[in-house]
């Protein structure tokens, strides 16, 4: 596992608009490399990130007034692609 300073996964995407090309960094490969190819560890980490981000979204939703968000409300689940 990387040192504490490198504890967060870095994708180092180009500053211009990101397009998936043979030269672009694949986020799946980056996640697996971060976990030394351990699929279970990568999935476990990503699921923990989902829980954390849903909790943060819940807190943000409670702190955001309806007037400030112009009646916008967050969605907790993404729409699945067909």
Buried (B, 14 or more C-beta within 10 A) or exposed (E): EEEEEEEEBEEEEEEEEEEEEEEEBEEEEBBBBBBEEEEEBBEEBEEEEEEEEEEEEEEEEEEEEEEEEEEEEEEEEEEEEE
